[in-house]
Structure formats: structure tokens, C-alpha cells
């Protein structure tokens, strides 16, 4: 089987989040997909097989299946464009139907996904306190204009808005403690965000639930963040730009575009590049 390795949400020809992509006539069985994802070793690998007029897609981290992964979807869009030419591709996930598009431009490929529907609600105070303790933050570190929330766009995340860029840069936590907390609370990731302007955010994304200390670019969490900002009436103007991974030396760029319709899909886009095997 030919497994592609593609960095998604790159910053020019650097950065981005690596994902594995396997396109096959039929999906391997669960155990085989789990084995392959562990062997590839990236935070997620996307598996796709043709079905009807689109593609059946599943995502696996090295430790478990995940319901939706944004950067692996962008990587898949790039792979499908390479294999089938530029276009929009219908994807059937475990719990949603979405699309991804891919367009080639030399060695750089642009891709955009339409996320599953979004939803959000304020986070319980006891959960917020536990997460603040995990990272060594205080309530005074939080940005009052972005209340802590449980956010969703295909996967569940906890959002903490931070008041300063310095607080975001200082992120540290114990991986095993974070993993236990995320699994107990049903969180795929925790999203830490700092708003430089109303339309430019810096984010970090601990992914301890899958044994990954930090993800350099996270499309699912970006979509969920955009949905939440819409829910709270943030002055987003229909678009936000995200810089992620900078503090881990893998600067990545993501863009989210969305309408004012509550719960509707978020368009998350970026560039991708093929990595050497």
C-alpha cells in the first residue's frame, strides 16, 4: 500500500502538520488501519476508499480512531487532487457528510474543507478549574471576551481564550495527566487561543488524548473556534486567520470562512506539500 505523507496548513514551503493518507479500493479492517496509523506515527492518518460519487473516510491516531481530523482532511484533499485532478470531493465520515477540495499549483497544493455542523456551550466551572490547574494558569490569565467553552465541529474540544501572547507561549503540562483529563471529559483536544486582532488568532492545541503533546495545525479545532465566535457575536466579519505551531517551531497558517447562520459548516483552508517518504 502506498501511504502518502503530506504536511497540511503549511506556511509557504515550511511548517504545517504532517498526516498520513492511504487511498485504496477498499478500506482495511479496523485493526489494520490502527496498525498503519501507529507505524506512520503522525498524529493522524486518513484512510479513504471510493463509494458511490464520493469517498468513505476514517481517521486514526497512533492510539485510537478519531471522528474527524481537519489537517488530515486537507492532506486527503491534496492527495485526491494529485490522483484525480483539481476538484471538490464528497466525503462520508463516521457521523457526517462533508466535502474537501484540492487545487494544484506546482509543488504547492491548496485545499479547503467544509466542516461538519458546529455547536458550542459554556464550559462547566469545575472543568475550567481542572484545565487551568493542568497548565498552571490562573483565572486572571483568561480573556473575558472569550469565555471558556466546549466547542464542536466534528469533534469535541475545550477552548480557553488567553489574555496575552506571553501566556500562550508559556504553555506546559504533564502529558499523562492531560491524557487522563481529556479522556475522562471526552475531549479530543484542548484549544488555547490568543486574539491579536478580531480576525487574527494565535493558537496552541494539546492533543494528549491521542498521546500527542501538541499539534502544529488543527483544522477541526479551528472550525469549532470559528463556530463559537459566531455563537457569541464576535466581530469576525466572516473570516478568521490562525497562526498555530509557532511556539513549537512549526509555524502553520489556517483560514476559516463562515456565514452568520448558526451551526452551519465552516470552510477551513490552507496549503499542503508532499513530504519525502
C-alpha positions as a Markdown table, in Angstrom:
| # | Residue | x | y | z |
|---|---|---|---|---|
| 1 | Unk | 0.0 | 0.0 | 0.0 |
| 2 | Unk | 1.3 | 3.4 | -1.0 |
| 3 | Unk | 1.0 | 5.8 | 2.0 |
| 4 | Unk | 1.5 | 9.4 | 1.3 |
| 5 | Unk | 2.9 | 11.8 | 3.8 |
| 6 | Unk | 1.6 | 15.3 | 3.4 |
| 7 | Unk | 2.0 | 18.4 | 5.6 |
| 8 | Unk | -1.2 | 20.4 | 5.8 |
| 9 | Unk | -1.7 | 24.1 | 6.6 |
| 10 | Unk | 1.9 | 25.0 | 5.7 |
| 11 | Unk | 3.4 | 28.4 | 5.9 |
| 12 | Unk | 4.8 | 28.7 | 2.4 |
| 13 | Unk | 7.1 | 25.8 | 1.9 |
| 14 | Unk | 7.7 | 25.1 | 5.6 |
| 15 | Unk | 5.7 | 24.3 | 8.7 |
| 16 | Unk | 2.3 | 22.5 | 8.6 |
| 17 | Unk | 1.0 | 19.4 | 10.3 |
| 18 | Unk | 2.1 | 16.1 | 8.8 |
| 19 | Unk | -0.6 | 13.5 | 8.1 |
| 20 | Unk | -0.6 | 10.1 | 6.5 |
| 21 | Unk | -3.0 | 9.4 | 3.7 |
| 22 | Unk | -4.0 | 6.0 | 2.3 |
| 23 | Unk | -6.3 | 5.8 | -0.7 |
| 24 | Unk | -7.3 | 2.3 | -1.5 |
| 25 | Unk | -10.0 | 0.4 | -3.4 |
| 26 | Unk | -11.4 | -0.8 | -0.1 |
| 27 | Unk | -10.7 | 0.4 | 3.5 |
| 28 | Unk | -8.6 | -2.0 | 5.5 |
| 29 | Unk | -10.1 | -3.5 | 8.6 |
| 30 | Unk | -10.0 | -1.6 | 11.9 |
| 31 | Unk | -7.0 | -3.4 | 13.3 |
| 32 | Unk | -5.0 | -2.9 | 10.1 |
| 33 | Unk | -5.8 | 0.8 | 10.0 |
| 34 | Unk | -4.8 | 1.2 | 13.6 |
| 35 | Unk | -1.6 | -0.7 | 12.9 |
| 36 | Unk | -0.8 | 1.5 | 9.9 |
| 37 | Unk | -1.5 | 4.7 | 11.8 |
| 38 | Unk | 0.8 | 3.6 | 14.6 |
| 39 | Unk | 3.5 | 2.8 | 12.0 |
| 40 | Unk | 3.2 | 6.1 | 10.2 |
| 41 | Unk | 3.5 | 7.8 | 13.6 |
| 42 | Unk | 1.8 | 11.1 | 12.7 |
| 43 | Unk | -1.0 | 12.5 | 14.9 |
| 44 | Unk | -3.5 | 11.2 | 12.3 |
| 45 | Unk | -3.7 | 9.1 | 9.2 |
| 46 | Unk | -6.7 | 9.4 | 6.8 |
| 47 | Unk | -8.0 | 6.3 | 5.1 |
| 48 | Unk | -10.2 | 6.7 | 2.0 |
| 49 | Unk | -12.0 | 4.4 | -0.4 |
| 50 | Unk | -14.4 | 5.2 | -3.2 |
| 51 | Unk | -18.1 | 4.8 | -2.6 |
| 52 | Unk | -20.9 | 6.0 | -4.9 |
| 53 | Unk | -20.0 | 9.5 | -6.0 |
| 54 | Unk | -17.5 | 10.2 | -3.2 |
| 55 | Unk | -15.2 | 8.7 | -0.7 |
| 56 | Unk | -15.7 | 6.8 | 2.6 |
| 57 | Unk | -13.1 | 8.3 | 5.1 |
| 58 | Unk | -11.9 | 7.3 | 8.5 |
| 59 | Unk | -9.2 | 8.8 | 10.7 |
| 60 | Unk | -6.8 | 7.0 | 13.1 |
| 61 | Unk | -4.3 | 8.4 | 15.5 |
| 62 | Unk | -1.4 | 6.1 | 16.6 |
| 63 | Unk | -3.6 | 5.1 | 19.6 |
| 64 | Unk | -7.3 | 5.2 | 18.5 |
| 65 | Unk | -9.8 | 6.2 | 15.9 |
| 66 | Unk | -10.9 | 9.9 | 15.9 |
| 67 | Unk | -14.2 | 11.1 | 14.5 |
| 68 | Unk | -12.8 | 14.0 | 12.4 |
| 69 | Unk | -9.4 | 15.5 | 11.7 |
| 70 | Unk | -9.1 | 18.7 | 9.8 |
| 71 | Unk | -5.4 | 18.6 | 8.8 |
| 72 | Unk | -5.7 | 15.0 | 7.6 |
| 73 | Unk | -8.7 | 16.1 | 5.6 |
| 74 | Unk | -6.7 | 18.9 | 4.0 |
| 75 | Unk | -3.9 | 16.3 | 3.3 |
| 76 | Unk | -6.5 | 14.0 | 1.7 |
| 77 | Unk | -7.8 | 16.8 | -0.5 |
| 78 | Unk | -4.3 | 17.4 | -1.7 |
| 79 | Unk | -3.8 | 13.6 | -2.4 |
| 80 | Unk | -7.2 | 13.4 | -4.2 |
| 81 | Unk | -6.3 | 16.4 | -6.4 |
| 82 | Unk | -2.9 | 14.8 | -7.3 |
| 83 | Unk | -4.7 | 11.5 | -8.2 |
| 84 | Unk | -7.9 | 12.8 | -9.8 |
| 85 | Unk | -7.1 | 16.4 | -10.8 |
| 86 | Unk | -8.5 | 19.6 | -9.3 |
| 87 | Unk | -12.0 | 19.4 | -7.9 |
| 88 | Unk | -14.4 | 19.1 | -5.0 |
| 89 | Unk | -14.7 | 15.7 | -3.4 |
| 90 | Unk | -17.6 | 14.4 | -1.3 |
| 91 | Unk | -16.5 | 12.6 | 1.9 |
| 92 | Unk | -18.6 | 10.3 | 4.1 |
| 93 | Unk | -17.3 | 10.3 | 7.7 |
| 94 | Unk | -18.5 | 8.1 | 10.6 |
| 95 | Unk | -21.1 | 10.7 | 11.6 |
| 96 | Unk | -21.2 | 13.4 | 8.9 |
| 97 | Unk | -21.0 | 14.1 | 5.2 |
| 98 | Unk | -18.6 | 16.9 | 4.2 |
| 99 | Unk | -16.6 | 18.0 | 1.2 |
| 100 | Unk | -12.9 | 18.8 | 0.6 |
| 101 | Unk | -11.5 | 20.5 | -2.5 |
| 102 | Unk | -7.9 | 20.4 | -3.8 |
| 103 | Unk | -6.1 | 22.6 | -6.4 |
| 104 | Unk | -2.6 | 22.1 | -7.7 |
| 105 | Unk | -0.1 | 24.9 | -8.3 |
| 106 | Unk | 3.4 | 23.4 | -8.9 |
| 107 | Unk | 4.7 | 21.8 | -5.7 |
| 108 | Unk | 2.2 | 23.6 | -3.5 |
| 109 | Unk | -1.4 | 22.4 | -3.3 |
| 110 | Unk | -4.2 | 24.5 | -1.8 |
| 111 | Unk | -7.1 | 22.7 | -0.2 |
| 112 | Unk | -10.3 | 23.6 | 1.7 |
| 113 | Unk | -12.7 | 21.5 | 3.7 |
| 114 | Unk | -16.3 | 22.2 | 4.7 |
| 115 | Unk | -16.6 | 21.1 | 8.3 |
| 116 | Unk | -19.4 | 19.2 | 10.0 |
| 117 | Unk | -22.0 | 21.4 | 11.7 |
| 118 | Unk | -20.8 | 23.4 | 14.7 |
| 119 | Unk | -22.2 | 23.8 | 18.2 |
| 120 | Unk | -20.9 | 25.3 | 21.5 |
| 121 | Unk | -21.8 | 25.8 | 25.1 |
| 122 | Unk | -20.1 | 27.4 | 28.1 |
| 123 | Unk | -17.7 | 25.1 | 29.9 |
| 124 | Unk | -18.6 | 24.0 | 33.4 |
| 125 | Unk | -16.6 | 25.9 | 36.1 |
| 126 | Unk | -15.2 | 22.8 | 37.6 |
| 127 | Unk | -13.8 | 21.6 | 34.3 |
| 128 | Unk | -12.3 | 25.1 | 33.6 |
| 129 | Unk | -10.6 | 25.0 | 37.0 |
| 130 | Unk | -9.2 | 21.5 | 36.3 |
| 131 | Unk | -7.7 | 22.6 | 33.0 |
| 132 | Unk | -6.3 | 25.8 | 34.4 |
| 133 | Unk | -4.5 | 23.6 | 37.1 |
| 134 | Unk | -3.3 | 21.3 | 34.3 |
| 135 | Unk | -1.5 | 24.2 | 32.6 |
| 136 | Unk | -0.6 | 26.2 | 35.7 |
| 137 | Unk | -2.8 | 29.1 | 34.5 |
| 138 | Unk | -4.9 | 31.4 | 36.8 |
| 139 | Unk | -8.3 | 32.8 | 36.1 |
| 140 | Unk | -6.6 | 36.1 | 35.6 |
| 141 | Unk | -4.9 | 34.7 | 32.5 |
| 142 | Unk | -8.2 | 34.2 | 30.7 |
| 143 | Unk | -9.6 | 36.7 | 28.2 |
| 144 | Unk | -13.0 | 37.7 | 29.5 |
| 145 | Unk | -14.2 | 38.4 | 25.9 |
| 146 | Unk | -13.8 | 34.7 | 25.0 |
| 147 | Unk | -15.4 | 32.7 | 27.8 |
| 148 | Unk | -14.2 | 29.1 | 28.2 |
| 149 | Unk | -16.4 | 26.8 | 26.2 |
| 150 | Unk | -17.0 | 23.3 | 24.9 |
| 151 | Unk | -16.8 | 23.6 | 21.1 |
| 152 | Unk | -17.6 | 21.2 | 18.4 |
| 153 | Unk | -17.2 | 20.9 | 14.6 |
| 154 | Unk | -17.0 | 17.2 | 14.1 |
| 155 | Unk | -15.0 | 16.6 | 17.3 |
| 156 | Unk | -15.2 | 17.9 | 20.9 |
| 157 | Unk | -12.7 | 20.4 | 22.2 |
| 158 | Unk | -12.4 | 22.7 | 25.2 |
| 159 | Unk | -11.5 | 26.3 | 24.4 |
| 160 | Unk | -9.6 | 28.6 | 26.7 |
| 161 | Unk | -9.1 | 32.2 | 25.5 |
| 162 | Unk | -5.9 | 33.7 | 26.9 |
| 163 | Unk | -5.3 | 37.4 | 27.6 |
| 164 | Unk | -1.7 | 37.6 | 26.4 |
| 165 | Unk | 0.6 | 36.1 | 23.8 |
| 166 | Unk | 3.1 | 35.5 | 26.6 |
| 167 | Unk | 0.6 | 33.3 | 28.4 |
| 168 | Unk | 0.1 | 31.2 | 25.3 |
| 169 | Unk | 3.9 | 30.9 | 24.7 |
| 170 | Unk | 4.4 | 29.6 | 28.3 |
| 171 | Unk | 2.1 | 26.6 | 27.8 |
| 172 | Unk | 3.3 | 23.5 | 29.6 |
| 173 | Unk | 1.6 | 20.5 | 31.1 |
| 174 | Unk | 2.1 | 16.8 | 32.1 |
| 175 | Unk | 1.2 | 14.6 | 29.1 |
| 176 | Unk | -0.1 | 11.7 | 31.2 |
| 177 | Unk | -2.2 | 14.0 | 33.4 |
| 178 | Unk | -3.6 | 15.8 | 30.3 |
| 179 | Unk | -4.4 | 12.5 | 28.6 |
| 180 | Unk | -6.4 | 11.2 | 31.6 |
| 181 | Unk | -8.3 | 14.5 | 31.9 |
| 182 | Unk | -9.1 | 14.6 | 28.2 |
| 183 | Unk | -10.2 | 11.0 | 28.0 |
| 184 | Unk | -12.3 | 11.4 | 31.2 |
| 185 | Unk | -14.0 | 14.5 | 29.8 |
| 186 | Unk | -14.4 | 13.2 | 26.3 |
| 187 | Unk | -12.2 | 15.9 | 24.8 |
| 188 | Unk | -10.3 | 15.3 | 21.6 |
| 189 | Unk | -8.1 | 18.4 | 22.2 |
| 190 | Unk | -7.8 | 21.5 | 24.3 |
| 191 | Unk | -7.5 | 24.7 | 22.2 |
| 192 | Unk | -5.6 | 27.6 | 23.7 |
| 193 | Unk | -6.2 | 30.9 | 21.8 |
| 194 | Unk | -4.9 | 34.4 | 21.9 |
| 195 | Unk | -6.6 | 37.2 | 19.8 |
| 196 | Unk | -4.1 | 39.6 | 18.4 |
| 197 | Unk | -7.0 | 41.3 | 16.5 |
| 198 | Unk | -10.6 | 40.4 | 15.9 |
| 199 | Unk | -9.6 | 38.4 | 12.8 |
| 200 | Unk | -6.1 | 37.1 | 13.7 |
| 201 | Unk | -5.6 | 34.4 | 16.3 |
| 202 | Unk | -2.6 | 32.6 | 17.7 |
| 203 | Unk | -3.4 | 29.1 | 18.9 |
| 204 | Unk | -1.8 | 26.1 | 20.5 |
| 205 | Unk | -3.5 | 22.7 | 20.6 |
| 206 | Unk | -2.6 | 20.0 | 23.1 |
| 207 | Unk | -3.7 | 16.6 | 21.8 |
| 208 | Unk | -2.9 | 14.4 | 24.8 |
| 209 | Unk | -6.0 | 12.3 | 24.3 |
| 210 | Unk | -4.0 | 10.6 | 21.5 |
| 211 | Unk | -0.6 | 10.7 | 23.2 |
| 212 | Unk | 0.5 | 13.9 | 21.3 |
| 213 | Unk | 1.8 | 16.8 | 23.4 |
| 214 | Unk | 0.9 | 19.4 | 20.8 |
| 215 | Unk | -0.5 | 19.6 | 17.3 |
| 216 | Unk | 1.1 | 22.3 | 15.0 |
| 217 | Unk | -2.1 | 22.8 | 12.9 |
| 218 | Unk | -5.6 | 21.7 | 13.8 |
| 219 | Unk | -8.4 | 22.2 | 11.3 |
| 220 | Unk | -11.2 | 20.6 | 13.4 |
| 221 | Unk | -10.5 | 22.9 | 16.3 |
| 222 | Unk | -10.2 | 25.9 | 14.1 |
| 223 | Unk | -13.6 | 25.2 | 12.6 |
| 224 | Unk | -15.0 | 24.7 | 16.1 |
| 225 | Unk | -13.4 | 28.0 | 17.3 |
| 226 | Unk | -15.0 | 29.8 | 14.3 |
| 227 | Unk | -18.4 | 28.4 | 15.1 |
| 228 | Unk | -18.1 | 29.5 | 18.8 |
| 229 | Unk | -17.0 | 33.0 | 17.8 |
| 230 | Unk | -20.1 | 33.2 | 15.6 |
| 231 | Unk | -22.3 | 32.0 | 18.5 |
| 232 | Unk | -21.0 | 34.7 | 20.9 |
| 233 | Unk | -21.3 | 37.5 | 18.3 |
| 234 | Unk | -17.6 | 38.1 | 17.9 |
| 235 | Unk | -16.8 | 40.8 | 15.3 |
| 236 | Unk | -15.3 | 38.2 | 12.9 |
| 237 | Unk | -16.5 | 39.7 | 9.7 |
| 238 | Unk | -17.0 | 36.2 | 8.2 |
| 239 | Unk | -13.3 | 35.2 | 8.4 |
| 240 | Unk | -10.6 | 34.5 | 10.9 |
| 241 | Unk | -6.9 | 33.7 | 10.3 |
| 242 | Unk | -5.0 | 31.4 | 12.6 |
| 243 | Unk | -1.3 | 31.1 | 13.2 |
| 244 | Unk | -0.5 | 27.8 | 15.0 |
| 245 | Unk | 2.6 | 25.8 | 15.8 |
| 246 | Unk | 4.9 | 28.9 | 16.0 |
| 247 | Unk | 6.0 | 28.1 | 19.6 |
| 248 | Unk | 7.0 | 24.6 | 18.6 |
| 249 | Unk | 9.0 | 25.7 | 15.5 |
| 250 | Unk | 6.4 | 24.5 | 13.0 |
| 251 | Unk | 4.6 | 27.8 | 12.1 |
| 252 | Unk | 1.3 | 26.9 | 10.3 |
| 253 | Unk | -1.4 | 29.0 | 8.8 |
| 254 | Unk | -5.2 | 28.3 | 8.7 |
| 255 | Unk | -8.1 | 30.3 | 7.4 |
| 256 | Unk | -11.7 | 29.9 | 8.4 |
| 257 | Unk | -14.6 | 31.5 | 6.5 |
| 258 | Unk | -18.2 | 31.2 | 7.5 |
| 259 | Unk | -21.7 | 32.7 | 7.3 |
| 260 | Unk | -23.8 | 34.1 | 10.0 |
| 261 | Unk | -26.1 | 31.1 | 10.1 |
| 262 | Unk | -25.9 | 29.4 | 13.5 |
| 263 | Unk | -24.4 | 25.9 | 13.4 |
| 264 | Unk | -23.6 | 26.0 | 9.7 |
| 265 | Unk | -20.4 | 24.5 | 8.2 |
| 266 | Unk | -17.1 | 26.3 | 8.4 |
| 267 | Unk | -14.8 | 26.5 | 5.4 |
| 268 | Unk | -11.2 | 25.9 | 6.6 |
| 269 | Unk | -8.4 | 26.3 | 4.0 |
| 270 | Unk | -4.7 | 26.3 | 3.7 |
| 271 | Unk | -1.8 | 24.9 | 1.6 |
| 272 | Unk | -0.2 | 21.5 | 1.6 |
| 273 | Unk | 3.0 | 20.0 | 0.5 |
| 274 | Unk | 4.1 | 16.4 | -0.2 |
| 275 | Unk | 6.8 | 15.3 | 2.2 |
| 276 | Unk | 9.7 | 12.9 | 1.4 |
| 277 | Unk | 8.9 | 9.3 | 2.5 |
